[in-house]
Amino acid sequence: MRLLIMSDTHLPKRARDLPPELWQQVDQADVVLHAGDWVSTELLDRLEERSRRLIGVYGNNDGPELQARLPLVAMEELEGLRLAMVHDSGASRGREERCASRFPDADLLVFGHSHIPWDSTAPGGLRLLNPGSPTDRRRQPHRTFLTAGVRRGGLTEVVLHRLPERGR
């Protein structure tokens, strides 16, 4: 199973659309994960139409329309991998221990909010992933997203993709 992981798209405030490279990944993914801060429902509609399967949560910049359609926390099982997803995991200090305590039955926690890519493992084995943002790099050197595989209940082939500068 191939996963595409994104967050903090902030459309149309930070960009008019997702980068073409990301739309190509949507077409190839078995499951698309979006960890919040969509900003408008248009992207949700388009991803629902184009994705084989879409799992999303709402973020702090998502208004009542998105909150009515998306959960604050998503819990899913993907080929035996127990996934939890939330927009904001809190401060980076103590994140692994705090999240492992909050999501004791998860193998993977996907989160966003900071726009900073993150990949770590908590004591006990919970993997934490933040894909960064494909539209708003903030203080990061690149706009980013993640892809990963799932096989026999495990996460494989986690890759952080750096998007080219706009206009290139």
C-alpha positions as CSV (number, residue, x, y, z in Angstrom):
1,M,0.0,0.0,0.0
2,R,1.4,3.4,-1.0
3,L,0.7,6.4,1.2
4,L,0.9,10.1,0.3
5,I,1.1,12.3,3.4
6,M,0.6,16.1,3.4
7,S,-0.5,18.9,5.7
8,D,-0.8,22.6,5.9
9,T,-1.8,23.3,2.3
10,H,-3.6,26.6,3.2
11,L,-5.3,26.9,-0.1
12,P,-6.0,29.4,-1.6
13,K,-4.1,31.6,0.9
14,R,-0.6,30.3,0.5
15,A,-1.0,29.0,-3.1
16,R,-3.7,28.8,-5.8
17,D,-3.3,25.0,-6.1
18,L,-1.2,22.0,-5.1
19,P,2.1,21.7,-7.0
20,P,1.7,19.4,-10.1
21,E,4.3,17.0,-8.5
22,L,1.9,16.5,-5.6
23,W,-1.1,15.9,-7.9
24,Q,0.9,13.2,-9.6
25,Q,1.5,11.6,-6.2
26,V,-2.2,11.7,-5.5
27,D,-2.9,9.7,-8.6
28,Q,-0.3,7.1,-7.6
29,A,-1.3,6.7,-3.9
30,D,-3.6,4.1,-2.5
31,V,-4.3,6.4,0.5
32,V,-3.9,10.1,0.8
33,L,-3.5,11.5,4.3
34,H,-4.0,15.2,5.0
35,A,-3.2,16.4,8.5
36,G,-5.2,19.6,8.5
37,D,-5.1,23.3,7.7
38,W,-6.9,22.9,4.3
39,V,-8.5,26.4,4.8
40,S,-11.1,25.9,2.0
41,T,-13.4,23.0,1.2
42,E,-12.5,23.1,-2.5
43,L,-9.3,21.1,-1.9
44,L,-11.2,18.6,0.2
45,D,-13.7,18.2,-2.6
46,R,-11.0,17.8,-5.3
47,L,-9.0,15.3,-3.2
48,E,-12.1,13.3,-2.4
49,E,-12.8,13.0,-6.2
50,R,-9.3,12.2,-7.2
51,S,-8.0,10.0,-4.4
52,R,-8.6,6.3,-4.2
53,R,-9.0,6.8,-0.4
54,L,-8.7,10.0,1.6
55,I,-8.2,10.3,5.3
56,G,-8.1,13.8,6.8
57,V,-8.5,15.9,9.9
58,Y,-9.2,19.6,10.4
59,G,-6.6,22.1,11.7
60,N,-6.7,25.4,13.6
61,N,-7.1,27.4,10.4
62,D,-10.1,25.3,9.2
63,G,-13.6,26.9,9.7
64,P,-17.0,25.4,10.5
65,E,-17.5,23.9,7.0
66,L,-14.4,21.8,7.2
67,Q,-14.9,21.0,10.9
68,A,-18.4,19.6,9.9
69,R,-16.9,17.2,7.4
70,L,-13.6,16.2,9.1
71,P,-12.7,14.9,12.5
72,L,-10.3,16.5,14.9
73,V,-8.5,13.1,15.3
74,A,-8.6,10.2,12.8
75,M,-7.9,6.6,13.8
76,E,-7.7,4.0,11.0
77,E,-6.1,0.7,10.4
78,L,-4.3,0.3,7.1
79,E,-3.3,-3.3,6.3
80,G,-2.6,-3.9,10.0
81,L,-0.9,-0.5,10.6
82,R,-2.7,1.4,13.3
83,L,-2.8,5.0,12.2
84,A,-3.6,8.1,14.3
85,M,-3.7,11.6,12.8
86,V,-4.1,15.0,14.4
87,H,-3.2,18.5,13.2
88,D,-1.3,19.8,16.3
89,S,0.8,17.5,18.4
90,G,2.0,20.2,20.7
91,A,5.5,21.5,21.5
92,S,8.4,19.6,20.1
93,R,9.9,19.2,23.6
94,G,8.5,16.0,25.0
95,R,6.5,15.2,21.9
96,E,7.4,11.5,21.6
97,E,6.5,10.6,25.2
98,R,3.3,12.8,25.2
99,C,2.1,11.4,21.9
100,A,2.8,7.8,22.9
101,S,0.7,8.4,26.0
102,R,-2.1,10.0,24.1
103,F,-2.2,7.4,21.3
104,P,-1.2,4.1,23.1
105,D,-2.8,1.9,20.5
106,A,-1.2,3.5,17.4
107,D,1.8,2.4,15.4
108,L,2.0,5.7,13.5
109,L,1.0,9.3,14.3
110,V,0.8,11.8,11.5
111,F,0.6,15.4,12.4
112,G,1.1,18.9,10.9
113,H,0.8,22.5,12.2
114,S,4.5,23.5,12.4
115,H,5.3,23.2,8.7
116,I,8.5,21.5,9.9
117,P,9.2,18.0,8.7
118,W,9.5,15.5,11.5
119,D,10.4,11.8,11.7
120,S,11.0,10.2,15.1
121,T,10.1,7.1,17.1
122,A,8.8,7.3,20.6
123,P,9.8,4.8,23.3
124,G,7.5,1.8,22.8
125,G,7.7,2.2,19.0
126,L,5.2,4.9,18.0
127,R,6.5,6.5,14.7
128,L,5.8,10.2,14.4
129,L,5.7,11.9,11.0
130,N,5.1,15.5,10.0
131,P,5.3,16.1,6.2
132,G,5.9,19.8,6.4
133,S,3.9,21.9,3.9
134,P,3.8,21.7,0.1
135,T,2.7,25.3,-0.2
136,D,4.2,27.3,2.7
137,R,7.8,26.5,3.7
138,R,7.9,29.2,6.4
139,R,11.4,29.1,7.8
140,Q,12.2,25.8,6.1
141,P,14.5,25.6,3.1
142,H,11.9,23.7,1.0
143,R,8.3,22.9,0.6
144,T,7.7,19.3,1.4
145,F,5.5,16.2,1.6
146,L,6.0,12.5,2.5
147,T,5.4,9.2,0.8
148,A,5.5,5.8,2.6
149,G,4.6,2.2,2.1
150,V,2.6,-0.1,4.3
151,R,3.4,-3.8,4.3
152,R,2.2,-6.5,6.8
153,G,1.3,-3.9,9.4
154,G,4.6,-2.1,9.2
155,L,5.6,1.3,7.7
156,T,8.2,1.1,4.9
157,E,10.0,3.4,2.5
158,V,9.3,6.7,4.2
159,V,10.6,9.4,1.9
160,L,10.6,13.2,2.4
161,H,10.1,14.9,-1.0
162,R,11.4,18.4,-1.5
163,L,9.5,20.5,-4.0
164,P,11.3,22.8,-6.4
165,E,11.1,26.5,-5.9
166,R,8.1,28.1,-7.5
167,G,8.6,29.0,-11.1
168,R,11.2,26.3,-11.8
